[in-house]
Amino acid sequence: MDLLDHLLEGQEDGKTATNLFGSHPQKYADELIAGLSHEKKRNVIPYVFSLVFNLLGWFSLLHGMISLGLPKFTKVDETTSLDNLIVLLTVIMIVTAFGVTFIFTLVRSTLFVNKKLRRRAFWKAGFFGAGSFALIMFLTRIMPDFGPEVNFEWWVYLVIGTVLVIISKLVRSITT
């Protein structure tokens, strides 16, 4: 906000942006960014957990809706292996944490670059997302079921999904 006030005051005095910020705006911006405090890990962790809860919540909601409608058309096996589920959830949390770090690094690296390099960063982010999704889908296909099996009805997935999405929103509202 101070920067905006500085710019507005300069505009009222008839100064140009070059007079206010110098002839090298990128250097000026880099100095401002270097002066900002870095986000502490304890503030990043709740953000990552809110992303994971949101992702798992929407996955559960979608699974519940599909489980509600799909049996009308075909036979559906509703048993779930708990240990298999725990391994997949752990992989999803690790991929999400790595993804957040990767995306923030990409955003930071493309702040003052031309459109071609920015477009390349968008492609990298897209390939990372597609690769992460492919990895998770691949693991669900090749991982054998192990551990105790439970049978959840469709409404359980809807309740769990709703609770996880609400928790995600609460964590995000508390941390911001």
VEXDREN-2710 file (C-alpha; in Angstrom, 1 decimal):
% VEXDREN-2710
k/r/px/py/pz
1/MET/0.0/0.0/0.0
2/ASP/2.9/2.3/0.7
3/LEU/4.1/1.8/-2.9
4/LEU/0.7/2.8/-4.3
5/ASP/0.6/5.9/-2.1
6/HIS/4.1/6.8/-3.2
7/LEU/3.0/6.4/-6.9
8/LEU/-0.2/8.4/-6.4
9/GLU/1.7/11.3/-4.6
10/GLY/4.3/11.3/-7.4
11/GLN/1.5/11.4/-10.0
12/GLU/0.0/14.4/-8.3
13/ASP/3.3/16.2/-8.3
14/GLY/3.7/15.5/-12.1
15/LYS/6.6/13.0/-11.7
16/THR/7.0/10.1/-14.1
17/ALA/7.5/6.5/-13.1
18/THR/11.1/6.7/-14.1
19/ASN/11.6/9.6/-11.7
20/LEU/10.0/7.6/-8.9
21/PHE/11.4/4.2/-9.4
22/GLY/14.5/4.8/-11.5
23/SER/15.4/3.5/-15.0
24/HIS/15.6/-0.1/-13.9
25/PRO/12.2/-1.1/-12.5
26/GLN/13.1/-4.8/-12.3
27/LYS/16.1/-4.0/-10.1
28/TYR/13.9/-1.8/-7.9
29/ALA/11.3/-4.6/-7.6
30/ASP/14.0/-7.2/-6.8
31/GLU/15.2/-4.9/-3.9
32/LEU/11.6/-4.6/-2.6
33/ILE/11.1/-8.3/-2.8
34/ALA/14.4/-9.0/-1.1
35/GLY/13.2/-6.7/1.8
36/LEU/10.0/-8.7/2.3
37/SER/10.0/-11.3/5.0
38/HIS/9.9/-14.9/3.8
39/GLU/6.9/-17.0/4.7
40/LYS/7.7/-19.2/7.7
41/LYS/7.1/-23.0/7.3
42/ARG/4.6/-23.0/10.1
43/ASN/2.4/-20.7/8.0
44/VAL/2.9/-22.9/4.9
45/ILE/2.0/-26.2/6.5
46/PRO/-1.7/-25.2/7.3
47/TYR/-2.0/-24.0/3.7
48/VAL/-0.8/-27.3/2.4
49/PHE/-3.1/-29.2/4.7
50/SER/-6.1/-27.1/3.6
51/LEU/-5.2/-28.0/0.0
52/VAL/-5.0/-31.7/0.9
53/PHE/-8.3/-31.7/2.8
54/ASN/-10.0/-29.8/0.0
55/LEU/-8.7/-32.3/-2.6
56/LEU/-9.7/-35.3/-0.5
57/GLY/-13.0/-33.8/0.3
58/TRP/-13.9/-33.2/-3.4
59/PHE/-12.6/-36.6/-4.3
60/SER/-14.8/-38.2/-1.6
61/LEU/-17.9/-36.1/-2.7
62/LEU/-17.4/-37.2/-6.3
63/HIS/-16.9/-40.8/-5.3
64/GLY/-20.1/-40.6/-3.2
65/MET/-22.1/-39.1/-6.1
66/ILE/-20.8/-41.7/-8.5
67/SER/-21.5/-44.5/-6.0
68/LEU/-25.1/-43.2/-5.7
69/GLY/-25.8/-43.2/-9.4
70/LEU/-23.6/-45.9/-10.9
71/PRO/-25.3/-49.0/-9.3
72/LYS/-28.4/-48.2/-11.3
73/PHE/-26.5/-49.1/-14.5
74/THR/-23.9/-51.7/-13.5
75/LYS/-22.8/-53.8/-10.5
76/VAL/-20.3/-51.9/-8.3
77/ASP/-17.9/-53.4/-5.7
78/GLU/-18.1/-51.0/-2.8
79/THR/-15.4/-52.6/-0.7
80/THR/-12.3/-50.6/0.1
81/SER/-8.9/-51.8/1.4
82/LEU/-7.9/-49.6/4.3
83/ASP/-4.1/-50.0/4.0
84/ASN/-4.3/-49.4/0.3
85/LEU/-6.3/-46.3/0.9
86/ILE/-3.7/-45.0/3.5
87/VAL/-0.8/-45.5/1.1
88/LEU/-2.7/-43.6/-1.7
89/LEU/-3.6/-40.8/0.7
90/THR/0.0/-40.5/1.8
91/VAL/1.2/-40.3/-1.8
92/ILE/-1.4/-37.7/-2.6
93/MET/-0.3/-35.6/0.4
94/ILE/3.4/-35.8/-0.7
95/VAL/2.6/-35.0/-4.3
96/THR/0.4/-32.0/-3.1
97/ALA/3.1/-30.6/-0.9
98/PHE/5.7/-31.0/-3.6
99/GLY/3.3/-29.5/-6.1
100/VAL/2.7/-26.4/-4.0
101/THR/6.4/-25.8/-3.7
102/PHE/6.9/-26.4/-7.4
103/ILE/4.2/-24.0/-8.5
104/PHE/5.3/-21.3/-6.1
105/THR/8.9/-21.7/-7.5
106/LEU/7.5/-21.4/-11.0
107/VAL/5.5/-18.3/-10.2
108/ARG/8.5/-16.7/-8.5
109/SER/10.7/-17.4/-11.5
110/THR/8.3/-15.9/-14.0
111/LEU/7.6/-12.6/-12.4
112/PHE/9.8/-10.5/-14.7
113/VAL/10.2/-12.6/-17.8
114/ASN/8.8/-12.4/-21.3
115/LYS/5.7/-14.2/-22.5
116/LYS/7.5/-17.1/-24.1
117/LEU/9.3/-18.0/-20.8
118/ARG/6.0/-17.5/-18.9
119/ARG/4.2/-19.8/-21.3
120/ARG/6.9/-22.4/-20.9
121/ALA/6.4/-22.2/-17.1
122/PHE/2.6/-22.7/-17.6
123/TRP/3.4/-25.8/-19.7
124/LYS/5.7/-27.1/-16.9
125/ALA/2.9/-26.6/-14.4
126/GLY/0.5/-28.4/-16.6
127/PHE/2.8/-31.3/-17.2
128/PHE/3.4/-31.5/-13.5
129/GLY/-0.3/-31.7/-12.8
130/ALA/-0.9/-34.3/-15.5
131/GLY/2.1/-36.3/-14.4
132/SER/0.9/-36.2/-10.7
133/PHE/-2.6/-37.3/-11.7
134/ALA/-1.1/-40.1/-13.9
135/LEU/1.1/-41.3/-11.1
136/ILE/-1.8/-41.5/-8.7
137/MET/-4.0/-43.3/-11.2
138/PHE/-1.1/-45.7/-12.1
139/LEU/-0.6/-46.5/-8.4
140/THR/-4.3/-47.2/-7.9
141/ARG/-4.2/-49.7/-10.9
142/ILE/-1.0/-51.6/-10.0
143/MET/-1.2/-51.6/-6.2
144/PRO/-2.7/-54.8/-4.9
145/ASP/-5.4/-54.6/-2.2
146/PHE/-3.9/-55.4/1.2
147/GLY/-5.1/-54.9/4.8
148/PRO/-8.6/-55.1/6.1
149/GLU/-11.5/-54.4/3.8
150/VAL/-14.5/-52.2/4.7
151/ASN/-17.7/-51.5/2.9
152/PHE/-18.8/-47.9/2.9
153/GLU/-22.2/-46.8/1.6
154/TRP/-22.4/-43.8/-0.8
155/TRP/-23.7/-41.4/1.9
156/VAL/-20.6/-42.0/4.1
157/TYR/-18.4/-40.7/1.3
158/LEU/-20.7/-37.6/0.9
159/VAL/-20.6/-36.9/4.7
160/ILE/-16.8/-37.4/4.8
161/GLY/-16.3/-35.2/1.7
162/THR/-18.5/-32.4/3.1
163/VAL/-16.7/-32.5/6.5
164/LEU/-13.2/-32.4/4.7
165/VAL/-14.2/-29.5/2.5
166/ILE/-15.6/-27.5/5.5
167/ILE/-12.4/-28.3/7.5
168/SER/-10.3/-27.1/4.5
169/LYS/-12.3/-23.8/4.4
170/LEU/-11.9/-23.3/8.1
171/VAL/-8.2/-23.9/8.1
172/ARG/-7.8/-21.5/5.2
173/SER/-9.9/-18.8/6.9
174/ILE/-7.9/-19.2/10.1
175/THR/-4.5/-18.9/8.4
176/THR/-5.3/-15.9/6.3
END
